[in-house]
Amino acid sequence: MNVTVTGAGGIGGAIETTVDIAIVGAGPAGLYAAYCAGFRGLSAAVVDGLDEPGGQVSAMYPEKLLYDVAGHPGITGRGLIDNLLRQAEPFRTAHLLGRTAVSLDPREAGAAHGNGGGQGPAAGPGWTLGTDDGSRVHAGAVVIAAGLGRFVPRTLPCSVPYEGRGVAYHVPRLDAHAGRDVVVVGGGDSAVDWALALAPLARSVTLVHRRGTFRAHEHSVRLVYASGVRVLTDAQVVACHGADRLERVEVRAAEDTLILPAQSLVAALGFSSGPGPVADWGLELEHRRIRVDRSMRTNLPRVYAVGDGCTYPGRVPLISVGFGEAGTAVNHAAVSLRPGERLAPEHSSDTSPGDTAPAAPAVRPAPAAAAAVPA
């Protein structure tokens, strides 16, 4: 089974582990890279700043149907991520969630890393990936699948004290809001879609938008007006109230101030994104994306990039393309880590996942930083 270690705001604290491949980003491409690593008998750890896997798919459209994933006439974002997790489950991937990768430092040549797919520790130059909570992942190779970078939600100032206590910025699980009075704030597709999806489950749903017209798809806007959702336009949430959790919100609409019951507030105001710390790792960038060759190699040895955060001539930004890039990167990394192996993997139809499963990565507390010596 997969090993999940929650970071900031969760359980554990700083940890340290050693694997064959460190994967930055738990979106579709990163999760498929974890499967590919396990199928080649390589241990892997996936690091992501969000508290759950799925990346942008989980954060922005977990309940929307995706129609362009090969083999699926239609599948929800959540369904796709759940399937990817199940696919890699036999390989015991370590998931370090709620931790943002902030540094990438070379290790000495000859340092052992990972389990070599049951063939003993692979040796050679490697990397240490550091996170914002002090965790360290030592690896022989790194696959960066961080998409367009770290997504930071745009917040309502009054809602910040209630984050995790009734206030959320996306809806990974609709049933978490069942039976509640829900206020959704925003005017884009995510806000309207979540209001529509929550309406059958919640006790009440109110959609608040600060403008008179919506940016969302016109058909969706018509549906929300025809549903049981209460729509307030030219309105803003100006205050949040509650003891331990959110209980009600104040909405200013024209000259009126409304007090609405609210056990859940979804601030669907969008996300700001950028390359984040990855931009400082010495990678060659082109228009804020990592430049790679046909093997998905970057300019750094044994560092690969896949998904929407990489670039090469003719690339098309599709989930299916990211899957292919992940397979290409991991198989080239496998040959680099174990010279003499074939680039092409075995046929999956001839191999049971359990036959190639590497040992589970050992996850242990990170040593405390050495105390400064007084001058």
DRENDO-1510 file (C-alpha; in Angstrom, 1 decimal, always signed):
<recs>
REC; n; res; u; v; w
REC; 1; MET; +0.0; +0.0; +0.0 .
REC; 2; ASN; +1.1; +3.6; -0.4 .
REC; 3; VAL; +2.6; +5.3; +2.6 .
REC; 4; THR; +1.2; +8.8; +3.3 .
REC; 5; VAL; +3.0; +11.2; +5.7 .
REC; 6; THR; +1.1; +14.5; +6.2 .
REC; 7; GLY; +3.2; +17.6; +6.7 .
REC; 8; ALA; +2.4; +21.1; +7.9 .
REC; 9; GLY; -0.8; +21.2; +9.8 .
REC; 10; GLY; -0.9; +17.3; +9.9 .
REC; 11; ILE; +0.9; +14.6; +11.7 .
REC; 12; GLY; +4.5; +13.8; +11.9 .
REC; 13; GLY; +7.0; +16.7; +11.6 .
REC; 14; ALA; +10.2; +16.7; +9.6 .
REC; 15; ILE; +11.2; +13.3; +8.2 .
REC; 16; GLU; +14.0; +11.8; +6.2 .
REC; 17; THR; +13.9; +9.0; +3.7 .
REC; 18; THR; +16.1; +7.6; +0.9 .
REC; 19; VAL; +14.6; +6.4; -2.4 .
REC; 20; ASP; +15.7; +5.7; -6.0 .
REC; 21; ILE; +13.4; +8.5; -7.5 .
REC; 22; ALA; +12.0; +11.6; -5.8 .
REC; 23; ILE; +9.0; +13.0; -7.5 .
REC; 24; VAL; +8.0; +16.7; -7.1 .
REC; 25; GLY; +4.3; +17.0; -7.6 .
REC; 26; ALA; +1.3; +14.7; -6.9 .
REC; 27; GLY; -0.8; +15.6; -9.9 .
REC; 28; PRO; -1.7; +13.0; -12.6 .
REC; 29; ALA; +1.8; +13.0; -14.2 .
REC; 30; GLY; +3.6; +12.7; -10.8 .
REC; 31; LEU; +1.3; +9.9; -9.6 .
REC; 32; TYR; +1.8; +8.0; -12.9 .
REC; 33; ALA; +5.6; +8.5; -12.6 .
REC; 34; ALA; +5.3; +6.8; -9.2 .
REC; 35; TYR; +3.6; +3.8; -10.8 .
REC; 36; CYS; +6.3; +3.7; -13.6 .
REC; 37; ALA; +9.0; +3.7; -11.0 .
REC; 38; GLY; +7.5; +0.9; -9.0 .
REC; 39; PHE; +7.0; -1.2; -12.2 .
REC; 40; ARG; +10.7; -0.9; -12.8 .
REC; 41; GLY; +11.4; -2.0; -9.3 .
REC; 42; LEU; +12.5; +1.5; -8.2 .
REC; 43; SER; +11.4; +3.0; -4.8 .
REC; 44; ALA; +9.8; +6.4; -5.0 .
REC; 45; ALA; +8.7; +9.3; -2.8 .
REC; 46; VAL; +6.2; +11.9; -4.0 .
REC; 47; VAL; +6.4; +15.4; -2.4 .
REC; 48; ASP; +3.5; +17.9; -2.8 .
REC; 49; GLY; +2.6; +21.1; -1.0 .
REC; 50; LEU; -1.1; +20.3; -0.9 .
REC; 51; ASP; -2.5; +18.1; +1.9 .
REC; 52; GLU; -3.9; +15.5; -0.5 .
REC; 53; PRO; -2.8; +14.0; -3.8 .
REC; 54; GLY; -4.2; +15.2; -7.1 .
REC; 55; GLY; -2.6; +18.6; -7.7 .
REC; 56; GLN; -4.6; +21.0; -9.8 .
REC; 57; VAL; -7.2; +18.3; -10.6 .
REC; 58; SER; -8.1; +17.8; -6.9 .
REC; 59; ALA; -7.9; +21.5; -6.1 .
REC; 60; MET; -10.0; +22.9; -8.9 .
REC; 61; TYR; -12.2; +20.3; -10.5 .
REC; 62; PRO; -12.4; +17.1; -8.5 .
REC; 63; GLU; -16.1; +16.5; -9.4 .
REC; 64; LYS; -16.1; +17.6; -13.0 .
REC; 65; LEU; -16.0; +15.1; -15.8 .
REC; 66; LEU; -12.8; +14.8; -17.9 .
REC; 67; TYR; -13.4; +13.6; -21.4 .
REC; 68; ASP; -9.9; +13.6; -22.9 .
REC; 69; VAL; -8.2; +10.9; -20.8 .
REC; 70; ALA; -7.4; +7.9; -22.9 .
REC; 71; GLY; -9.6; +4.9; -22.2 .
REC; 72; HIS; -12.2; +6.9; -20.2 .
REC; 73; PRO; -15.3; +8.2; -22.1 .
REC; 74; GLY; -15.8; +10.4; -19.0 .
REC; 75; ILE; -14.2; +10.3; -15.6 .
REC; 76; THR; -14.3; +12.7; -12.7 .
REC; 77; GLY; -11.1; +14.4; -11.5 .
REC; 78; ARG; -11.4; +12.6; -8.2 .
REC; 79; GLY; -12.0; +9.3; -9.9 .
REC; 80; LEU; -8.9; +9.7; -12.0 .
REC; 81; ILE; -6.7; +10.5; -9.0 .
REC; 82; ASP; -8.2; +7.6; -7.0 .
REC; 83; ASN; -7.4; +5.2; -9.9 .
REC; 84; LEU; -3.9; +6.5; -10.2 .
REC; 85; LEU; -3.3; +5.9; -6.5 .
REC; 86; ARG; -4.7; +2.4; -6.7 .
REC; 87; GLN; -2.6; +1.7; -9.7 .
REC; 88; ALA; +0.6; +2.5; -7.8 .
REC; 89; GLU; -0.5; +0.9; -4.5 .
REC; 90; PRO; +1.4; -2.4; -4.9 .
REC; 91; PHE; +4.6; -0.4; -5.1 .
REC; 92; ARG; +4.4; +1.2; -1.6 .
REC; 93; THR; +5.2; +4.8; -2.7 .
REC; 94; ALA; +5.9; +7.2; +0.1 .
REC; 95; HIS; +3.6; +10.3; -0.2 .
REC; 96; LEU; +5.0; +13.4; +1.7 .
REC; 97; LEU; +2.0; +15.7; +1.5 .
REC; 98; GLY; +1.6; +19.2; +2.9 .
REC; 99; ARG; +5.3; +19.8; +2.3 .
REC; 100; THR; +6.6; +22.2; -0.3 .
REC; 101; ALA; +9.9; +21.2; -2.0 .
REC; 102; VAL; +12.2; +24.2; -1.5 .
REC; 103; SER; +15.7; +23.1; -2.3 .
REC; 104; LEU; +17.6; +20.6; -4.5 .
REC; 105; ASP; +21.2; +19.9; -3.5 .
REC; 106; PRO; +23.7; +17.4; -5.1 .
REC; 107; ARG; +24.9; +14.5; -3.1 .
REC; 108; GLU; +28.5; +13.1; -3.3 .
REC; 109; ALA; +29.3; +10.7; -6.1 .
REC; 110; GLY; +29.3; +7.2; -4.8 .
REC; 111; ALA; +26.6; +7.8; -2.1 .
REC; 112; ALA; +24.1; +5.0; -1.9 .
REC; 113; HIS; +20.4; +5.7; -2.5 .
REC; 114; GLY; +17.3; +3.7; -2.7 .
REC; 115; ASN; +17.1; -0.1; -2.9 .
REC; 116; GLY; +18.2; -0.6; -6.5 .
REC; 117; GLY; +15.0; -2.6; -7.2 .
REC; 118; GLY; +16.1; -5.3; -4.9 .
REC; 119; GLN; +19.6; -5.4; -6.4 .
REC; 120; GLY; +21.3; -3.5; -3.7 .
REC; 121; PRO; +21.7; +0.3; -3.3 .
REC; 122; ALA; +22.3; +2.1; -6.5 .
REC; 123; ALA; +25.4; +4.3; -6.4 .
REC; 124; GLY; +26.5; +7.5; -8.2 .
REC; 125; PRO; +25.7; +11.1; -8.1 .
REC; 126; GLY; +22.4; +11.9; -6.5 .
REC; 127; TRP; +20.2; +14.6; -5.0 .
REC; 128; THR; +18.8; +15.7; -1.7 .
REC; 129; LEU; +15.4; +17.3; -1.9 .
REC; 130; GLY; +14.5; +19.6; +1.0 .
REC; 131; THR; +11.1; +20.7; +2.0 .
REC; 132; ASP; +9.7; +23.7; +3.9 .
REC; 133; ASP; +9.4; +21.8; +7.2 .
REC; 134; GLY; +13.0; +20.5; +7.2 .
REC; 135; SER; +12.2; +17.1; +5.7 .
REC; 136; ARG; +14.8; +15.6; +3.4 .
REC; 137; VAL; +14.4; +13.0; +0.6 .
REC; 138; HIS; +17.7; +11.5; -0.7 .
REC; 139; ALA; +17.4; +10.1; -4.2 .
REC; 140; GLY; +19.4; +9.0; -7.2 .
REC; 141; ALA; +17.1; +10.8; -9.7 .
REC; 142; VAL; +14.5; +13.5; -9.5 .
REC; 143; VAL; +11.3; +13.9; -11.6 .
REC; 144; ILE; +9.7; +17.3; -11.4 .
REC; 145; ALA; +6.0; +17.1; -12.1 .
REC; 146; ALA; +5.0; +20.3; -10.4 .
REC; 147; GLY; +2.8; +21.7; -13.2 .
REC; 148; LEU; +2.8; +25.4; -13.4 .
REC; 149; GLY; +4.2; +25.6; -9.9 .
REC; 150; ARG; +2.8; +26.1; -6.5 .
REC; 151; PHE; -0.9; +27.1; -6.4 .
REC; 152; VAL; -1.8; +29.6; -3.7 .
REC; 153; PRO; -5.5; +30.3; -3.1 .
REC; 154; ARG; -6.7; +33.8; -3.1 .
REC; 155; THR; -8.3; +34.4; +0.2 .
REC; 156; LEU; -11.0; +36.5; +1.9 .
REC; 157; PRO; -9.3; +38.5; +4.7 .
REC; 158; CYS; -12.2; +37.7; +7.1 .
REC; 159; SER; -12.1; +34.0; +6.4 .
REC; 160; VAL; -8.4; +33.3; +7.1 .
REC; 161; PRO; -8.9; +32.6; +10.9 .
REC; 162; TYR; -11.4; +29.9; +10.0 .
REC; 163; GLU; -9.3; +28.0; +7.5 .
REC; 164; GLY; -9.7; +24.3; +8.2 .
REC; 165; ARG; -12.6; +25.2; +10.6 .
REC; 166; GLY; -15.3; +25.7; +8.0 .
REC; 167; VAL; -13.5; +27.7; +5.4 .
REC; 168; ALA; -12.0; +25.9; +2.3 .
REC; 169; TYR; -10.7; +27.0; -1.1 .
REC; 170; HIS; -11.7; +23.9; -3.0 .
REC; 171; VAL; -14.1; +21.0; -2.6 .
REC; 172; PRO; -12.2; +17.7; -2.8 .
REC; 173; ARG; -15.2; +15.8; -1.3 .
REC; 174; LEU; -18.7; +16.9; -1.7 .
REC; 175; ASP; -20.0; +14.8; +1.1 .
REC; 176; ALA; -17.9; +16.7; +3.6 .
REC; 177; HIS; -20.5; +19.5; +3.3 .
REC; 178; ALA; -23.7; +17.4; +3.4 .
REC; 179; GLY; -26.4; +18.8; +5.6 .
REC; 180; ARG; -24.6; +22.1; +6.1 .
REC; 181; ASP; -25.5; +25.7; +5.2 .
REC; 182; VAL; -22.9; +26.5; +2.5 .
REC; 183; VAL; -21.8; +29.9; +1.2 .
REC; 184; VAL; -19.8; +29.8; -2.0 .
REC; 185; VAL; -17.9; +33.0; -3.0 .
REC; 186; GLY; -16.8; +33.7; -6.5 .
REC; 187; GLY; -18.0; +34.2; -10.1 .
REC; 188; GLY; -16.0; +31.8; -12.1 .
REC; 189; ASP; -16.6; +28.2; -13.3 .
REC; 190; SER; -15.4; +26.6; -10.1 .
REC; 191; ALA; -17.7; +28.7; -7.9 .
REC; 192; VAL; -20.8; +28.0; -10.1 .
REC; 193; ASP; -19.9; +24.3; -10.5 .
REC; 194; TRP; -19.4; +23.7; -6.8 .
REC; 195; ALA; -22.7; +25.6; -6.0 .
REC; 196; LEU; -24.6; +23.3; -8.4 .
REC; 197; ALA; -22.8; +20.1; -7.1 .
REC; 198; LEU; -23.4; +21.0; -3.5 .
REC; 199; ALA; -27.1; +21.9; -3.9 .
REC; 200; PRO; -28.5; +18.4; -3.7 .
REC; 201; LEU; -26.4; +17.6; -0.5 .
REC; 202; ALA; -26.3; +20.7; +1.5 .
REC; 203; ARG; -29.1; +22.1; +3.7 .
REC; 204; SER; -28.8; +25.4; +1.8 .
REC; 205; VAL; -26.4; +26.9; -0.7 .
REC; 206; THR; -25.8; +30.6; -1.3 .
REC; 207; LEU; -23.6; +31.9; -4.1 .
REC; 208; VAL; -22.1; +35.3; -3.5 .
REC; 209; HIS; -20.4; +37.3; -6.3 .
REC; 210; ARG; -19.1; +40.8; -6.1 .
REC; 211; ARG; -20.1; +41.7; -9.6 .
REC; 212; GLY; -23.4; +41.8; -11.5 .
REC; 213; THR; -22.4; +39.2; -14.1 .
REC; 214; PHE; -20.5; +35.9; -13.9 .
REC; 215; ARG; -17.4; +34.8; -15.7 .
REC; 216; ALA; -18.6; +31.2; -15.6 .
REC; 217; HIS; -19.9; +29.4; -18.7 .
REC; 218; GLU; -23.3; +30.8; -19.7 .
REC; 219; HIS; -25.0; +27.4; -19.6 .
REC; 220; SER; -23.8; +26.8; -16.0 .
REC; 221; VAL; -25.0; +30.2; -14.9 .
REC; 222; ARG; -28.5; +29.5; -16.3 .
REC; 223; LEU; -28.5; +26.2; -14.4 .
REC; 224; VAL; -27.6; +27.8; -11.1 .
REC; 225; TYR; -30.3; +30.4; -11.4 .
REC; 226; ALA; -32.8; +27.6; -12.2 .
REC; 227; SER; -31.7; +25.5; -9.2 .
REC; 228; GLY; -32.4; +26.0; -5.5 .
REC; 229; VAL; -29.2; +27.9; -5.0 .
REC; 230; ARG; -29.7; +31.5; -3.6 .
REC; 231; VAL; -27.7; +33.9; -5.8 .
REC; 232; LEU; -26.5; +37.2; -4.5 .
REC; 233; THR; -24.7; +39.5; -7.0 .
REC; 234; ASP; -23.1; +42.9; -6.4 .
REC; 235; ALA; -22.4; +41.5; -2.9 .
REC; 236; GLN; -19.4; +40.7; -0.7 .
REC; 237; VAL; -18.7; +38.6; +2.4 .
REC; 238; VAL; -17.4; +41.2; +4.8 .
REC; 239; ALA; -17.2; +39.3; +8.1 .
REC; 240; CYS; -17.1; +35.7; +9.4 .
REC; 241; HIS; -18.3; +34.7; +12.9 .
REC; 242; GLY; -18.1; +31.6; +15.1 .
REC; 243; ALA; -16.6; +30.2; +18.2 .
REC; 244; ASP; -14.5; +27.1; +17.5 .
REC; 245; ARG; -15.8; +26.8; +13.9 .
REC; 246; LEU; -17.5; +29.0; +11.3 .
REC; 247; GLU; -21.1; +29.6; +12.2 .
REC; 248; ARG; -22.3; +32.5; +10.1 .
REC; 249; VAL; -21.2; +35.2; +7.7 .
REC; 250; GLU; -22.1; +38.8; +7.0 .
REC; 251; VAL; -22.8; +39.7; +3.4 .
REC; 252; ARG; -23.0; +43.3; +2.2 .
REC; 253; ALA; -25.4; +43.6; -0.8 .
REC; 254; ALA; -26.1; +47.2; -2.0 .
REC; 255; GLU; -27.3; +49.0; +1.1 .
REC; 256; ASP; -28.2; +45.9; +3.1 .
REC; 257; THR; -26.2; +43.7; +5.4 .
REC; 258; LEU; -27.4; +40.1; +5.5 .
REC; 259; ILE; -26.5; +37.6; +8.2 .
REC; 260; LEU; -26.4; +34.1; +6.8 .
REC; 261; PRO; -26.0; +30.8; +8.6 .
REC; 262; ALA; -22.8; +29.1; +7.3 .
REC; 263; GLN; -21.1; +26.0; +8.6 .
REC; 264; SER; -19.1; +25.9; +5.3 .
REC; 265; LEU; -17.7; +28.8; +3.3 .
REC; 266; VAL; -16.0; +27.9; +0.0 .
REC; 267; ALA; -13.9; +30.8; -1.3 .
REC; 268; ALA; -13.6; +29.9; -4.9 .
REC; 269; LEU; -11.6; +33.0; -5.8 .
REC; 270; GLY; -9.0; +31.3; -7.9 .
REC; 271; PHE; -5.4; +30.5; -7.4 .
REC; 272; SER; -2.2; +32.4; -8.1 .
REC; 273; SER; +0.7; +30.2; -9.4 .
REC; 274; GLY; +4.3; +30.5; -10.2 .
REC; 275; PRO; +7.4; +28.4; -10.5 .
REC; 276; GLY; +8.2; +29.0; -6.8 .
REC; 277; PRO; +11.4; +27.6; -5.4 .
REC; 278; VAL; +12.0; +25.4; -8.5 .
REC; 279; ALA; +13.2; +28.6; -10.3 .
REC; 280; ASP; +16.2; +28.8; -8.0 .
REC; 281; TRP; +17.5; +25.2; -8.6 .
REC; 282; GLY; +19.7; +26.0; -11.5 .
REC; 283; LEU; +17.3; +24.6; -14.1 .
REC; 284; GLU; +17.1; +26.1; -17.6 .
REC; 285; LEU; +13.8; +27.9; -17.9 .
REC; 286; GLU; +11.9; +29.1; -20.9 .
REC; 287; HIS; +8.8; +31.3; -20.3 .
REC; 288; ARG; +8.8; +30.0; -16.7 .
REC; 289; ARG; +8.8; +26.3; -17.8 .
REC; 290; ILE; +11.6; +23.8; -17.5 .
REC; 291; ARG; +13.4; +23.1; -20.8 .
REC; 292; VAL; +13.8; +19.4; -21.5 .
REC; 293; ASP; +15.1; +17.1; -24.3 .
REC; 294; ARG; +13.3; +14.2; -25.9 .
REC; 295; SER; +14.2; +12.0; -22.9 .
REC; 296; MET; +12.6; +14.6; -20.6 .
REC; 297; ARG; +16.1; +15.4; -19.2 .
REC; 298; THR; +16.8; +18.8; -17.9 .
REC; 299; ASN; +20.3; +20.5; -17.9 .
REC; 300; LEU; +21.0; +18.9; -14.5 .
REC; 301; PRO; +22.2; +15.3; -14.3 .
REC; 302; ARG; +19.5; +12.7; -13.4 .
REC; 303; VAL; +16.9; +15.5; -13.1 .
REC; 304; TYR; +13.8; +15.2; -15.4 .
REC; 305; ALA; +10.7; +17.3; -15.8 .
REC; 306; VAL; +7.3; +16.3; -17.1 .
REC; 307; GLY; +3.8; +17.7; -17.3 .
REC; 308; ASP; +2.7; +21.3; -17.9 .
REC; 309; GLY; +5.8; +22.6; -16.1 .
REC; 310; CYS; +8.2; +21.5; -18.8 .
REC; 311; THR; +8.6; +22.7; -22.4 .
REC; 312; TYR; +10.0; +21.5; -25.7 .
REC; 313; PRO; +9.1; +22.3; -29.3 .
REC; 314; GLY; +5.6; +21.2; -30.2 .
REC; 315; ARG; +4.4; +20.2; -26.7 .
REC; 316; VAL; +0.6; +20.0; -26.2 .
REC; 317; PRO; -0.7; +20.6; -22.7 .
REC; 318; LEU; -2.9; +17.5; -22.1 .
REC; 319; ILE; -3.1; +15.1; -19.2 .
REC; 320; SER; -2.5; +12.2; -21.6 .
REC; 321; VAL; +0.7; +13.9; -22.9 .
REC; 322; GLY; +1.9; +14.2; -19.3 .
REC; 323; PHE; +1.4; +10.5; -18.8 .
REC; 324; GLY; +3.6; +9.7; -21.7 .
REC; 325; GLU; +6.3; +12.1; -20.5 .
REC; 326; ALA; +6.2; +10.5; -17.1 .
REC; 327; GLY; +6.9; +7.0; -18.6 .
REC; 328; THR; +9.7; +8.4; -20.7 .
REC; 329; ALA; +11.4; +10.2; -17.8 .
REC; 330; VAL; +11.2; +7.3; -15.4 .
REC; 331; ASN; +12.4; +4.7; -17.9 .
REC; 332; HIS; +15.4; +6.8; -18.8 .
REC; 333; ALA; +16.1; +7.4; -15.1 .
REC; 334; ALA; +16.0; +3.6; -14.6 .
REC; 335; VAL; +18.7; +3.1; -17.1 .
REC; 336; SER; +20.8; +5.9; -15.7 .
REC; 337; LEU; +20.5; +4.4; -12.2 .
REC; 338; ARG; +21.2; +0.9; -13.3 .
REC; 339; PRO; +23.4; +1.0; -16.4 .
REC; 340; GLY; +23.0; -2.0; -18.7 .
REC; 341; GLU; +19.3; -2.3; -18.2 .
REC; 342; ARG; +16.9; -2.1; -21.2 .
REC; 343; LEU; +15.2; +1.2; -21.7 .
REC; 344; ALA; +11.9; -0.4; -22.5 .
REC; 345; PRO; +10.2; -2.0; -19.5 .
REC; 346; GLU; +8.7; -5.5; -19.5 .
REC; 347; HIS; +5.1; -5.9; -20.8 .
REC; 348; SER; +2.7; -5.2; -17.9 .
REC; 349; SER; +0.5; -8.0; -19.1 .
REC; 350; ASP; +3.3; -10.5; -18.4 .
REC; 351; THR; +4.3; -9.2; -15.0 .
REC; 352; SER; +2.3; -9.1; -11.7 .
REC; 353; PRO; +2.8; -5.7; -9.9 .
REC; 354; GLY; +3.8; -7.6; -6.8 .
REC; 355; ASP; +6.7; -9.3; -8.7 .
REC; 356; THR; +8.5; -5.9; -9.2 .
REC; 357; ALA; +7.5; -4.1; -6.0 .
REC; 358; PRO; +10.5; -2.5; -4.3 .
REC; 359; ALA; +10.9; -2.5; -0.6 .
REC; 360; ALA; +8.9; +0.3; +1.1 .
REC; 361; PRO; +11.0; +3.4; +1.7 .
REC; 362; ALA; +12.1; +3.8; +5.3 .
REC; 363; VAL; +10.6; +7.0; +6.7 .
REC; 364; ARG; +12.2; +8.3; +9.8 .
REC; 365; PRO; +12.3; +11.6; +11.8 .
REC; 366; ALA; +14.9; +14.0; +10.4 .
REC; 367; PRO; +17.8; +14.7; +12.6 .
REC; 368; ALA; +17.6; +18.0; +14.5 .
REC; 369; ALA; +19.6; +20.8; +13.0 .
REC; 370; ALA; +22.9; +21.3; +14.8 .
REC; 371; ALA; +22.8; +24.1; +17.3 .
REC; 372; ALA; +24.9; +27.2; +16.5 .
REC; 373; VAL; +28.2; +27.5; +18.4 .
REC; 374; PRO; +28.6; +30.8; +20.1 .
REC; 375; ALA; +31.4; +32.9; +18.8 .
</recs>
